[in-house]
Amino acid sequence: MLASLAAMAVVAGLGLWAAGAADLPGGAFPSVVAAVVVMAVGGSVGLSGDAGLIAETDAGLSVLPLSVSLVGALVVAAGFLRPLRHRAVADVRELAAWAARIAVLWVLLLTGLGLLARHRFAIALGDGPAPGEIGDLLDSSPEVGFKTDVPLTLVFGLLWLAGVLFVALSVSRGAPLPARLLRFHESVRPAAYAMVFLLLSYAALGLAAGLVVAATRGHAAETFAVLLLGLPNLVWLAFTLGLGASWEGRVDGPFGLPMPRVLDEVLRTPADSTLSLRTLAEHDGRVWWLLVVAAVLVPTAAFLMAARSPARMRTWQHAVHMAVALALTVLAVCLLAGVSAHYGLSLLGIGDLGGGLSGLVELRPHLWKALLLAVAWGLVSGFLGGVLARRVHRRGEVRPGA
């Protein structure tokens, strides 16, 4: 657990440093790193503001830095599975006791991290007499801060940990299962492995593309900040878009999405805009490659699922397993990759004070459309993968003369 949080803190710290957060006043950098790690495990970090006697602030933030989450999940999974290797069956009590020890240590570490993740910043209104007069009128300098809701963070942090451990057990072919759960081994584990392969493949492709962009197009620091904090947010969004799914959102004010320029162009409109392959292609035709990537990686994942399944499993079963697995994966991506952030400063409840101190960033999926498309892709690719897997030797198959 300590290794997991340390790895997450390193990734978060490097990402924030690349984004320029090391220059934050008042020694805020460690607190911001802690807040990012808390958010990465689903914790609750609330924003607050103070703008004096006759002004008010309103702020909210809901986003997961999934690069940090992914690194932490991989380290936790590796540490959890290592002592369980080379065993066929494990008792329920044994697994529960091992998970409970991990959870207790996780709660202690997360509590300390949550207490560290709090700070307040003064907002500079700019130079010149007008901003100074505004500050005098407010009877104080506007401030915004953040603070962790520790009890809520512990609840969501434990749910995050439980999800990671469940996925680790589901993916690993060598990890033991209780005897009563062995019947799920043949259907769940190949599908879970295929989905993890699919998501990590998108992450690897996105990392390679990001490194090329950083090396050839300048703005390397900003690119590394995105890679270290939000790479899965981007590439898993691209994964759903490649399937034909669409999202809805808006970008308003000086703040924006840490994403490629084309996304900001589509979403920076007075009203909500739809984000899809079609709307993105109106700005950059290269986005159609997302469809090509999906058409390659999804059937590949389906083939791997079928190849790791018992030979006696029928083709239609592969199709059903792939459809269910892909729908659950898309559901998870839609729930995790959404963004909601806003900040506003107003005088007497009217308007935006300070010329650009308010901002809004929202991104949310068209969920049912995404799930229906995932089921369709899963059925077709699962059937195709089952047909192709007939040509390879699989578990449970006995070849003539063997």
Helices and strands as residue ranges (DSSP letters): H 2-18, G 21-23, G 25-27, H 29-40, E 45-50, E 55-62, H 66-81, G 82-84, H 92-116, E 118-122, H 129-138, E 143-148, H 150-171, G 179-184, H 185-216, H 220-242, E 247-252, H 261-267, E 273-275, H 277-281, G 285-288, H 289-307, H 315-336, E 339-347, E 359-365, H 367-389
